[in-house]
Amino acid sequence: MATKLKKGMPVVKAWLVISESGQSSIEEIGKHSMMKRTGLPARDLRALDPVLSYPSSILGRERAIVVSLEHIRAIITSKEVLLINYNNPLVVQFVQDLQHRIVFGNNNVTSPHQAMDHTGKEMKDATEVTWGSPSLNTLHSSAKSLSKRRAPTCNFVNMKSQEIEGEGANSTINVSVAAGSKALPFEFKALEACLESACRCLETETRTLEEEAYPALDELTSKISTLNLERVRQIKSRLVALSGRVQKVRDELENLLDDDNDMAEMYLTEKVVARAVDQISTIEEVYDGEREVDDESVDDCSETSTSVKPDIEELEMLLEAYFAQIDGILQKLSGMSEYVDDTEDFINIMLDDKQNQLLQMGVILSTANMILNAGIAVVGFFGMNIHVTLFDGKPIQFWETVIGTCGGCIALFLVLLGWGKREKILAL
């Protein structure tokens, strides 16, 4: 759905936006606004256009994940999911599943304000820094408190979310740190919903094709007809097209699993948290005039934190699960394709056998026609208008001649059939 505002103005499209809280709304966003909002180049947005035909792909970018799988055309950020073809019935089901997944996940994850560390003391969930409003001592203590949490491991796995609001003197940075069991980040929940919806769609089409293909193939083997051949031809065309789509999704997942850097690019939440922590560390360096020994080690850790790649095992396990499911679907299609090929071979064998029988019948009829021509030649000799002493004999001589001619033709025919069987020319 696109609307042209005025002549010369850019075309805006309606996008369904699903926030990290599960709320959905429809927004009209222009191309340049979307590029600025998600940080995506124009070629990635072009791949999401439902009108254009692009192969399945999953692209990890700096601030977003571009998903183009079957009916799913979505942009996933750390805070929201944007869908272009939200009117598709399959996409409506996907939206419901995603909202249920978000709500279900939020209800089963311990609230950050209730998270406790191993000493039993309640951890401070969020550190809010307002530029320009607090005193320098408050700003320094807030940044130092967050930096000390990073010092022992130089890891930001336990950091859950970060929010930057506003610009200039009124900008606010919220960093939430949660302890205990870690839930999937929002972008992985959305990515898992996309993969599940695509796999469900392919699985349904495969099951439907199986229910049509096997009975049609069995009926063709029992009765070869034009109608059955046309049905099998259509089924084979659908099978080839579906196998190509499944193979493309499988190849895309395999390429992601083979490249650790591509998987690391998809950790959007951790990249946002890392940038926020680095900004806080920078503020600490500006306003802290005297550095302590502990602060120097924390600073060194902060400088290297951005270069540390996140642990991709979580995403790798997620992708491997759906890779196995897609591979299973592809195996079903491969088995169906082999069954079609076997049926075609069986049909070709049957047709060859019929052709051989027809050729054999043709040889027999040609032999009989040759023998019959020999008898006709004898009749032609006796039909000539010349005087033969045989004509002056008794009537029994006529019958002897007729019977002898017919018997000679039959005997010659049997001799030829016996010779063809002995030479294995005829299979009688």
Contacts in CASP RR format, 6 or more apart in sequence:
PFRMAT RR
TARGET T0000
AUTHOR 0000-0000-0000
METHOD contacts of the structure
MODEL  1
MATKLKKGMPVVKAWLVISESGQSSIEEIGKHSMMKRTGLPARDLRALDP
VLSYPSSILGRERAIVVSLEHIRAIITSKEVLLINYNNPLVVQFVQDLQH
RIVFGNNNVTSPHQAMDHTGKEMKDATEVTWGSPSLNTLHSSAKSLSKRR
APTCNFVNMKSQEIEGEGANSTINVSVAAGSKALPFEFKALEACLESACR
CLETETRTLEEEAYPALDELTSKISTLNLERVRQIKSRLVALSGRVQKVR
DELENLLDDDNDMAEMYLTEKVVARAVDQISTIEEVYDGEREVDDESVDD
CSETSTSVKPDIEELEMLLEAYFAQIDGILQKLSGMSEYVDDTEDFINIM
LDDKQNQLLQMGVILSTANMILNAGIAVVGFFGMNIHVTLFDGKPIQFWE
TVIGTCGGCIALFLVLLGWGKREKILAL
1 13 0 8 1.000
1 14 0 8 1.000
1 87 0 8 1.000
2 11 0 8 1.000
2 12 0 8 1.000
2 13 0 8 1.000
2 14 0 8 1.000
3 11 0 8 1.000
3 12 0 8 1.000
3 13 0 8 1.000
3 14 0 8 1.000
3 28 0 8 1.000
4 11 0 8 1.000
5 12 0 8 1.000
10 30 0 8 1.000
10 31 0 8 1.000
10 32 0 8 1.000
11 30 0 8 1.000
11 31 0 8 1.000
12 28 0 8 1.000
12 29 0 8 1.000
12 30 0 8 1.000
12 31 0 8 1.000
12 33 0 8 1.000
13 28 0 8 1.000
13 29 0 8 1.000
13 30 0 8 1.000
13 31 0 8 1.000
13 84 0 8 1.000
14 26 0 8 1.000
14 27 0 8 1.000
14 28 0 8 1.000
14 86 0 8 1.000
15 26 0 8 1.000
15 27 0 8 1.000
15 28 0 8 1.000
15 29 0 8 1.000
15 34 0 8 1.000
15 82 0 8 1.000
15 83 0 8 1.000
15 84 0 8 1.000
15 86 0 8 1.000
16 24 0 8 1.000
16 25 0 8 1.000
16 26 0 8 1.000
16 82 0 8 1.000
16 83 0 8 1.000
16 86 0 8 1.000
16 95 0 8 1.000
17 24 0 8 1.000
17 25 0 8 1.000
17 26 0 8 1.000
17 27 0 8 1.000
17 80 0 8 1.000
17 81 0 8 1.000
17 82 0 8 1.000
17 83 0 8 1.000
18 24 0 8 1.000
18 80 0 8 1.000
18 81 0 8 1.000
18 82 0 8 1.000
18 83 0 8 1.000
18 95 0 8 1.000
18 98 0 8 1.000
18 99 0 8 1.000
18 102 0 8 1.000
18 190 0 8 1.000
19 79 0 8 1.000
19 80 0 8 1.000
20 78 0 8 1.000
20 79 0 8 1.000
20 80 0 8 1.000
20 102 0 8 1.000
20 186 0 8 1.000
21 102 0 8 1.000
21 106 0 8 1.000
22 98 0 8 1.000
22 99 0 8 1.000
22 102 0 8 1.000
22 103 0 8 1.000
24 95 0 8 1.000
24 99 0 8 1.000
26 86 0 8 1.000
29 37 0 8 1.000
29 82 0 8 1.000
31 42 0 8 1.000
31 45 0 8 1.000
34 40 0 8 1.000
34 45 0 8 1.000
34 75 0 8 1.000
34 82 0 8 1.000
35 41 0 8 1.000
35 42 0 8 1.000
35 45 0 8 1.000
38 61 0 8 1.000
38 63 0 8 1.000
38 64 0 8 1.000
38 75 0 8 1.000
38 77 0 8 1.000
38 82 0 8 1.000
39 61 0 8 1.000
39 62 0 8 1.000
39 63 0 8 1.000
39 64 0 8 1.000
40 61 0 8 1.000
40 63 0 8 1.000
40 64 0 8 1.000
40 66 0 8 1.000
40 75 0 8 1.000
44 59 0 8 1.000
44 61 0 8 1.000
44 66 0 8 1.000
46 52 0 8 1.000
46 54 0 8 1.000
47 54 0 8 1.000
47 57 0 8 1.000
47 59 0 8 1.000
47 66 0 8 1.000
47 68 0 8 1.000
48 66 0 8 1.000
48 68 0 8 1.000
48 73 0 8 1.000
48 74 0 8 1.000
48 75 0 8 1.000
48 84 0 8 1.000
49 73 0 8 1.000
49 84 0 8 1.000
50 73 0 8 1.000
50 84 0 8 1.000
50 85 0 8 1.000
54 68 0 8 1.000
55 68 0 8 1.000
55 248 0 8 1.000
56 68 0 8 1.000
56 69 0 8 1.000
56 70 0 8 1.000
56 198 0 8 1.000
56 245 0 8 1.000
56 248 0 8 1.000
56 249 0 8 1.000
56 252 0 8 1.000
57 66 0 8 1.000
57 68 0 8 1.000
57 69 0 8 1.000
57 252 0 8 1.000
58 65 0 8 1.000
58 66 0 8 1.000
58 67 0 8 1.000
58 68 0 8 1.000
58 69 0 8 1.000
58 191 0 8 1.000
58 252 0 8 1.000
58 253 0 8 1.000
58 256 0 8 1.000
59 65 0 8 1.000
59 66 0 8 1.000
60 66 0 8 1.000
60 262 0 8 1.000
60 265 0 8 1.000
60 266 0 8 1.000
61 265 0 8 1.000
62 265 0 8 1.000
62 271 0 8 1.000
63 77 0 8 1.000
63 78 0 8 1.000
63 268 0 8 1.000
63 271 0 8 1.000
64 75 0 8 1.000
64 76 0 8 1.000
64 77 0 8 1.000
64 268 0 8 1.000
65 75 0 8 1.000
65 76 0 8 1.000
65 77 0 8 1.000
65 187 0 8 1.000
65 190 0 8 1.000
65 191 0 8 1.000
65 266 0 8 1.000
65 268 0 8 1.000
66 74 0 8 1.000
66 75 0 8 1.000
66 76 0 8 1.000
67 73 0 8 1.000
67 74 0 8 1.000
67 75 0 8 1.000
67 76 0 8 1.000
67 191 0 8 1.000
67 194 0 8 1.000
69 194 0 8 1.000
69 195 0 8 1.000
69 197 0 8 1.000
69 198 0 8 1.000
69 249 0 8 1.000
69 252 0 8 1.000
70 90 0 8 1.000
70 197 0 8 1.000
70 198 0 8 1.000
70 201 0 8 1.000
70 202 0 8 1.000
70 245 0 8 1.000
70 249 0 8 1.000
71 85 0 8 1.000
71 88 0 8 1.000
71 90 0 8 1.000
71 91 0 8 1.000
71 94 0 8 1.000
71 197 0 8 1.000
71 198 0 8 1.000
71 201 0 8 1.000
72 83 0 8 1.000
72 91 0 8 1.000
72 94 0 8 1.000
72 194 0 8 1.000
72 197 0 8 1.000
72 198 0 8 1.000
73 83 0 8 1.000
73 84 0 8 1.000
73 85 0 8 1.000
74 81 0 8 1.000
74 82 0 8 1.000
74 83 0 8 1.000
74 84 0 8 1.000
74 190 0 8 1.000
74 194 0 8 1.000
75 81 0 8 1.000
75 82 0 8 1.000
76 187 0 8 1.000
76 190 0 8 1.000
76 191 0 8 1.000
76 194 0 8 1.000
76 268 0 8 1.000
77 187 0 8 1.000
77 268 0 8 1.000
78 161 0 8 1.000
78 185 0 8 1.000
78 186 0 8 1.000
78 187 0 8 1.000
78 268 0 8 1.000
78 269 0 8 1.000
78 271 0 8 1.000
78 272 0 8 1.000
79 186 0 8 1.000
81 98 0 8 1.000
81 190 0 8 1.000
83 91 0 8 1.000
83 95 0 8 1.000
85 91 0 8 1.000
86 92 0 8 1.000
86 95 0 8 1.000
90 197 0 8 1.000
90 201 0 8 1.000
93 197 0 8 1.000
94 193 0 8 1.000
94 194 0 8 1.000
94 197 0 8 1.000
97 193 0 8 1.000
97 196 0 8 1.000
97 197 0 8 1.000
98 189 0 8 1.000
98 190 0 8 1.000
98 193 0 8 1.000
101 189 0 8 1.000
101 192 0 8 1.000
101 193 0 8 1.000
102 186 0 8 1.000
102 189 0 8 1.000
105 183 0 8 1.000
105 189 0 8 1.000
108 183 0 8 1.000
109 181 0 8 1.000
109 183 0 8 1.000
110 178 0 8 1.000
110 180 0 8 1.000
110 181 0 8 1.000
112 125 0 8 1.000
112 126 0 8 1.000
112 160 0 8 1.000
112 176 0 8 1.000
112 177 0 8 1.000
112 178 0 8 1.000
113 125 0 8 1.000
114 122 0 8 1.000
115 122 0 8 1.000
115 123 0 8 1.000
115 125 0 8 1.000
115 178 0 8 1.000
115 179 0 8 1.000
115 180 0 8 1.000
116 122 0 8 1.000
116 123 0 8 1.000
116 179 0 8 1.000
117 123 0 8 1.000
117 179 0 8 1.000
123 177 0 8 1.000
123 179 0 8 1.000
124 145 0 8 1.000
124 177 0 8 1.000
125 176 0 8 1.000
125 177 0 8 1.000
125 178 0 8 1.000
126 174 0 8 1.000
126 175 0 8 1.000
126 176 0 8 1.000
126 177 0 8 1.000
127 142 0 8 1.000
127 145 0 8 1.000
127 146 0 8 1.000
127 174 0 8 1.000
127 175 0 8 1.000
127 177 0 8 1.000
127 280 0 8 1.000
128 142 0 8 1.000
128 172 0 8 1.000
128 173 0 8 1.000
128 174 0 8 1.000
129 139 0 8 1.000
129 142 0 8 1.000
129 143 0 8 1.000
129 172 0 8 1.000
129 173 0 8 1.000
129 280 0 8 1.000
129 283 0 8 1.000
130 170 0 8 1.000
130 171 0 8 1.000
130 172 0 8 1.000
131 168 0 8 1.000
131 169 0 8 1.000
131 170 0 8 1.000
131 171 0 8 1.000
131 172 0 8 1.000
132 169 0 8 1.000
134 142 0 8 1.000
136 287 0 8 1.000
139 283 0 8 1.000
139 287 0 8 1.000
140 284 0 8 1.000
140 287 0 8 1.000
140 288 0 8 1.000
142 280 0 8 1.000
143 280 0 8 1.000
143 281 0 8 1.000
143 283 0 8 1.000
143 284 0 8 1.000
144 284 0 8 1.000
144 288 0 8 1.000
144 295 0 8 1.000
144 298 0 8 1.000
146 175 0 8 1.000
146 177 0 8 1.000
146 277 0 8 1.000
146 280 0 8 1.000
147 277 0 8 1.000
147 280 0 8 1.000
147 281 0 8 1.000
147 284 0 8 1.000
147 295 0 8 1.000
147 298 0 8 1.000
147 299 0 8 1.000
147 302 0 8 1.000
148 294 0 8 1.000
148 298 0 8 1.000
149 177 0 8 1.000
150 156 0 8 1.000
150 277 0 8 1.000
150 298 0 8 1.000
150 301 0 8 1.000
150 302 0 8 1.000
150 305 0 8 1.000
151 294 0 8 1.000
151 297 0 8 1.000
151 298 0 8 1.000
151 301 0 8 1.000
154 301 0 8 1.000
154 304 0 8 1.000
154 305 0 8 1.000
154 308 0 8 1.000
155 305 0 8 1.000
155 308 0 8 1.000
156 270 0 8 1.000
156 273 0 8 1.000
156 274 0 8 1.000
156 277 0 8 1.000
156 305 0 8 1.000
156 310 0 8 1.000
157 182 0 8 1.000
157 270 0 8 1.000
157 310 0 8 1.000
157 311 0 8 1.000
158 177 0 8 1.000
158 178 0 8 1.000
158 179 0 8 1.000
158 180 0 8 1.000
158 182 0 8 1.000
159 175 0 8 1.000
159 176 0 8 1.000
159 177 0 8 1.000
159 178 0 8 1.000
159 270 0 8 1.000
159 273 0 8 1.000
159 277 0 8 1.000
160 176 0 8 1.000
160 177 0 8 1.000
160 178 0 8 1.000
160 182 0 8 1.000
160 269 0 8 1.000
160 273 0 8 1.000
161 175 0 8 1.000
161 176 0 8 1.000
161 269 0 8 1.000
161 272 0 8 1.000
161 273 0 8 1.000
162 173 0 8 1.000
162 174 0 8 1.000
162 175 0 8 1.000
162 176 0 8 1.000
162 269 0 8 1.000
162 272 0 8 1.000
162 273 0 8 1.000
162 275 0 8 1.000
162 276 0 8 1.000
162 277 0 8 1.000
163 172 0 8 1.000
163 173 0 8 1.000
163 174 0 8 1.000
164 171 0 8 1.000
164 172 0 8 1.000
164 173 0 8 1.000
164 174 0 8 1.000
164 276 0 8 1.000
165 171 0 8 1.000
165 172 0 8 1.000
165 174 0 8 1.000
166 172 0 8 1.000
173 276 0 8 1.000
173 279 0 8 1.000
173 280 0 8 1.000
175 273 0 8 1.000
175 276 0 8 1.000
175 277 0 8 1.000
175 280 0 8 1.000
184 192 0 8 1.000
184 314 0 8 1.000
184 318 0 8 1.000
185 267 0 8 1.000
185 268 0 8 1.000
185 269 0 8 1.000
185 270 0 8 1.000
186 269 0 8 1.000
187 266 0 8 1.000
187 267 0 8 1.000
187 268 0 8 1.000
187 269 0 8 1.000
188 266 0 8 1.000
188 314 0 8 1.000
188 315 0 8 1.000
188 318 0 8 1.000
191 266 0 8 1.000
191 318 0 8 1.000
192 318 0 8 1.000
192 322 0 8 1.000
195 318 0 8 1.000
195 319 0 8 1.000
195 322 0 8 1.000
196 322 0 8 1.000
198 249 0 8 1.000
199 322 0 8 1.000
199 325 0 8 1.000
199 326 0 8 1.000
199 329 0 8 1.000
202 242 0 8 1.000
202 245 0 8 1.000
202 246 0 8 1.000
202 249 0 8 1.000
202 326 0 8 1.000
202 329 0 8 1.000
203 325 0 8 1.000
203 329 0 8 1.000
205 242 0 8 1.000
206 242 0 8 1.000
206 246 0 8 1.000
206 329 0 8 1.000
206 332 0 8 1.000
206 333 0 8 1.000
209 235 0 8 1.000
209 238 0 8 1.000
209 239 0 8 1.000
209 242 0 8 1.000
209 336 0 8 1.000
210 332 0 8 1.000
210 336 0 8 1.000
212 235 0 8 1.000
213 235 0 8 1.000
213 239 0 8 1.000
213 336 0 8 1.000
213 339 0 8 1.000
213 340 0 8 1.000
214 336 0 8 1.000
214 339 0 8 1.000
216 228 0 8 1.000
216 231 0 8 1.000
216 232 0 8 1.000
216 235 0 8 1.000
217 232 0 8 1.000
217 235 0 8 1.000
217 339 0 8 1.000
217 340 0 8 1.000
217 343 0 8 1.000
219 228 0 8 1.000
220 228 0 8 1.000
220 229 0 8 1.000
220 231 0 8 1.000
220 232 0 8 1.000
220 343 0 8 1.000
220 347 0 8 1.000
221 343 0 8 1.000
221 346 0 8 1.000
221 347 0 8 1.000
224 347 0 8 1.000
224 350 0 8 1.000
224 351 0 8 1.000
232 340 0 8 1.000
232 343 0 8 1.000
235 340 0 8 1.000
236 340 0 8 1.000
239 333 0 8 1.000
239 336 0 8 1.000
239 337 0 8 1.000
239 340 0 8 1.000
242 333 0 8 1.000
243 330 0 8 1.000
243 333 0 8 1.000
243 334 0 8 1.000
243 337 0 8 1.000
246 326 0 8 1.000
246 329 0 8 1.000
246 330 0 8 1.000
246 333 0 8 1.000
247 330 0 8 1.000
249 326 0 8 1.000
250 323 0 8 1.000
250 326 0 8 1.000
250 327 0 8 1.000
250 330 0 8 1.000
253 319 0 8 1.000
253 322 0 8 1.000
253 323 0 8 1.000
253 326 0 8 1.000
254 323 0 8 1.000
255 262 0 8 1.000
256 262 0 8 1.000
256 263 0 8 1.000
256 319 0 8 1.000
257 263 0 8 1.000
257 316 0 8 1.000
257 319 0 8 1.000
257 320 0 8 1.000
257 323 0 8 1.000
260 309 0 8 1.000
260 312 0 8 1.000
261 309 0 8 1.000
263 312 0 8 1.000
263 315 0 8 1.000
263 316 0 8 1.000
263 319 0 8 1.000
264 309 0 8 1.000
264 310 0 8 1.000
264 312 0 8 1.000
266 315 0 8 1.000
267 310 0 8 1.000
267 312 0 8 1.000
267 315 0 8 1.000
270 310 0 8 1.000
274 305 0 8 1.000
274 306 0 8 1.000
275 306 0 8 1.000
277 302 0 8 1.000
277 305 0 8 1.000
278 302 0 8 1.000
278 305 0 8 1.000
278 306 0 8 1.000
281 299 0 8 1.000
281 302 0 8 1.000
284 295 0 8 1.000
285 299 0 8 1.000
288 295 0 8 1.000
291 299 0 8 1.000
356 427 0 8 1.000
360 426 0 8 1.000
360 427 0 8 1.000
363 425 0 8 1.000
363 426 0 8 1.000
364 417 0 8 1.000
364 426 0 8 1.000
367 413 0 8 1.000
367 416 0 8 1.000
367 417 0 8 1.000
368 413 0 8 1.000
371 409 0 8 1.000
371 410 0 8 1.000
371 412 0 8 1.000
371 413 0 8 1.000
371 416 0 8 1.000
372 409 0 8 1.000
374 409 0 8 1.000
374 412 0 8 1.000
375 405 0 8 1.000
375 406 0 8 1.000
375 409 0 8 1.000
378 405 0 8 1.000
379 405 0 8 1.000
382 388 0 8 1.000
382 401 0 8 1.000
390 397 0 8 1.000
390 401 0 8 1.000
417 426 0 8 1.000
417 428 0 8 1.000
418 426 0 8 1.000
420 426 0 8 1.000
421 427 0 8 1.000
421 428 0 8 1.000
END
